[in-house]
Amino acid sequence: MAERALSGVAAEPISVVGAGRTDAGVHAAGQVAHFDTTARRTMRAWVLGTNSALPEDVAVAWAVPMPQHFHARYCAEARTYRYVIGNRMARPALSARRAAWVWRALDASRMAEAAQLLTGEHDFSAFRSADCQAASPVRRLERLEVVRHGDWIVIEASANAYLHHMMRNIAGLLITVGKGEAPPAWAREVLEGRDRTRGAATAPAAGLYLWEVRYPAAFALPPASAPRVFPADRL
């Protein structure tokens, strides 16, 4: 999709390399990608020309020339994901397919307590899918926070990298704790057990967003354009 749109602007075949991959149904508010081309276009032409050929739910926010050694995936220092949950009796309407929905009341403070037990560098085998092809299950989870905004609960994580389904499996565990079905200490028990079958169900894809990708300051990339607070859905 993006490669076809960019190829039309460049008038030559374009291959795109993204900072991270997302599963079907997962969203990307802060995806970063790079491509090589011999075409010479203004940055305005890259953005407007590419967007004119993309579907309405996909858009390029900016385009800047980068040094030859820049790589969208391998130069990234950390990636931030957000998992958004509508937590009320009535299902969200405007955010259908863009947020998870849990009608039972969730205790965000219990979820936050459990989240702190997962931060740091660990073997996250208990949170990887059976299809994960990563050579090592060790990841460094810099930050894992849980915040309530009215009827919404947002789980935000920053890590150097993620295993397949890792964020959705963490969200599933925190939801289980938030429902009162397990104590916060269960998070450490699952982590140390390194057994995916002892964890919670994988949370739905609809609530997950690749929110931001962090690069060394020397690259001077434009700031993320995603809204900082997920909008409330009152319908």
C-alpha positions in Angstrom: 0.0 0.0 0.0 2.6 2.6 1.1 5.2 1.3 -1.3 2.7 1.6 -4.2 1.8 5.1 -3.2 5.5 6.2 -2.8 6.5 4.5 -6.1 3.9 6.6 -7.8 5.4 9.8 -6.5 9.0 8.7 -7.2 8.2 7.2 -10.6 10.3 4.3 -9.7 9.9 1.2 -7.4 10.2 2.0 -3.7 10.8 -0.5 -0.9 9.8 0.7 2.6 11.4 -0.4 5.9 9.4 0.3 9.0 10.5 0.8 12.6 8.2 -2.1 13.7 5.5 -4.4 12.5 2.0 -4.5 13.7 -0.6 -7.4 13.7 -3.8 -7.2 11.8 -6.2 -4.9 13.7 -3.3 -3.1 15.6 -2.9 0.6 14.9 0.2 2.8 14.4 0.0 6.5 15.5 3.8 7.0 15.4 5.2 4.6 12.9 8.5 5.7 11.3 9.8 4.3 8.0 12.6 4.9 5.6 13.2 4.2 1.9 16.0 4.8 -0.7 15.3 6.6 -3.9 17.0 8.5 -6.7 14.0 10.7 -7.2 14.2 14.4 -6.2 11.0 15.8 -4.8 10.1 18.5 -2.3 9.1 17.3 1.2 5.6 18.7 0.5 5.4 16.6 -2.7 6.4 13.4 -0.8 3.7 14.0 1.8 0.8 15.3 -0.3 1.5 13.0 -3.2 1.8 9.9 -1.1 -1.3 10.7 0.9 -3.4 11.2 -2.2 -2.8 7.6 -3.1 -3.4 6.1 0.4 -6.7 5.1 1.9 -8.3 7.5 4.3 -7.2 5.7 7.4 -3.5 5.8 6.5 -1.5 9.0 6.2 2.0 10.3 6.1 2.6 13.1 8.6 6.1 14.2 7.5 9.0 13.4 5.3 12.6 14.5 5.7 15.9 13.5 4.1 18.1 11.3 6.3 21.8 10.4 6.2 22.7 7.2 4.4 23.4 5.3 7.7 19.9 5.9 9.1 17.8 2.8 9.5 14.2 3.0 10.7 14.4 -0.3 12.6 18.0 -0.7 13.7 18.6 2.9 14.7 15.6 3.0 17.1 16.5 3.3 20.7 13.0 2.4 22.1 9.4 2.0 21.0 6.4 3.1 23.0 3.0 1.3 22.7 -0.3 2.3 24.2 -3.1 -0.1 25.0 -6.5 1.6 25.3 -9.4 0.1 27.2 -13.0 1.5 27.3 -14.1 0.5 30.8 -17.8 1.0 31.4 -21.0 -0.9 31.1 -21.9 0.4 27.6 -19.6 -0.5 24.7 -17.8 2.4 23.0 -19.3 3.5 19.7 -17.0 6.0 18.1 -14.0 4.0 19.1 -15.3 0.6 17.9 -12.3 -1.3 16.5 -10.0 1.3 17.9 -10.1 0.4 21.6 -10.7 -2.7 23.7 -13.8 -2.9 25.8 -14.1 -4.3 29.3 -17.5 -3.8 30.9 -16.5 -5.0 34.4 -15.0 -2.3 36.6 -11.2 -2.4 36.5 -9.0 -1.3 39.4 -6.3 0.8 37.7 -4.3 1.0 40.9 -4.0 -2.8 41.1 -3.1 -2.9 37.5 -0.4 -0.3 38.0 1.0 -2.2 41.0 1.3 -5.4 38.9 2.8 -3.4 36.0 5.8 -2.3 38.2 6.7 -5.9 38.7 7.4 -6.4 35.0 9.7 -3.5 34.4 13.4 -4.0 33.8 15.4 -6.5 31.7 13.8 -9.9 31.9 13.2 -13.1 30.0 9.7 -12.4 28.7 9.0 -16.0 27.5 5.7 -16.0 29.4 4.5 -13.1 27.2 5.6 -14.3 23.8 3.4 -16.0 21.3 4.0 -19.6 20.1 4.8 -18.1 16.6 7.4 -15.7 17.9 10.7 -16.0 15.9 12.9 -13.8 18.1 16.3 -15.3 18.8 16.2 -14.3 22.4 13.2 -13.7 24.8 15.1 -11.1 26.8 13.8 -7.6 26.5 14.3 -4.4 28.5 11.0 -2.9 29.5 12.0 0.7 30.5 8.5 1.8 31.6 5.1 0.3 32.1 2.3 2.6 33.4 -1.4 2.3 33.9 -3.5 5.5 34.0 -7.3 6.0 34.2 -8.9 8.9 32.3 -12.6 8.7 33.2 -14.1 5.8 31.4 -10.7 5.0 29.7 -7.7 3.1 31.0 -4.4 3.5 29.1 -1.5 1.1 29.5 1.7 2.6 28.2 5.0 0.8 27.7 8.4 1.7 26.5 11.0 -1.0 25.6 14.0 -1.5 23.5 12.1 -4.1 21.5 9.1 -6.5 21.9 8.4 -10.1 21.3 5.4 -11.2 19.2 2.2 -10.4 21.1 4.2 -9.3 24.1 2.3 -6.1 24.7 -1.1 -7.7 24.1 -0.2 -10.5 26.5 0.9 -8.0 29.2 -2.3 -6.1 28.7 -4.3 -9.3 29.1 -2.5 -10.1 32.4 -3.1 -6.5 33.7 -6.8 -6.7 32.8 -7.1 -10.0 34.7 -5.5 -8.3 37.8 -7.7 -5.3 37.3 -10.9 -7.5 37.4 -9.7 -8.9 40.8 -9.3 -12.4 39.4 -5.6 -12.4 40.4 -3.4 -10.4 42.8 -0.9 -7.9 41.5 1.9 -10.3 42.7 0.7 -12.8 40.0 2.5 -10.7 37.4 5.9 -11.6 38.9 4.9 -15.2 39.3 4.0 -15.4 35.6 7.1 -13.6 34.5 9.4 -15.8 36.5 7.6 -19.0 35.4 8.5 -18.3 31.7 5.5 -20.3 30.6 3.0 -18.7 28.3 0.3 -21.2 29.3 0.3 -19.9 32.8 -0.5 -16.3 31.8 -3.8 -14.6 30.8 -5.6 -14.5 27.5 -4.1 -12.3 24.8 -5.9 -8.9 24.8 -7.7 -7.9 21.6 -5.7 -6.2 18.8 -8.1 -3.3 18.5 -6.8 -1.6 21.7 -3.1 -1.5 20.7 -1.2 1.4 19.2 2.4 1.8 18.2 2.6 5.3 19.7 6.1 6.6 19.3 9.5 5.5 18.2 12.6 7.1 19.8 15.8 7.7 18.0 19.1 9.3 18.9 18.8 13.1 19.1 21.5 13.5 16.5 19.0 12.4 13.8 16.7 15.4 14.7 13.5 13.8 13.6 10.3 15.8 13.8 8.3 15.2 17.0 5.5 12.7 17.1 2.2 14.1 15.8 -0.1 11.7 17.6 -2.5 13.3 20.2 -1.0 12.9 23.7 -4.4 12.0 25.3 -6.8 9.5 23.8 -10.1 11.3 23.1 -13.0 10.3 25.3 -15.9 8.6 23.6 -19.2 9.8 25.2 -21.5 7.9 22.8 
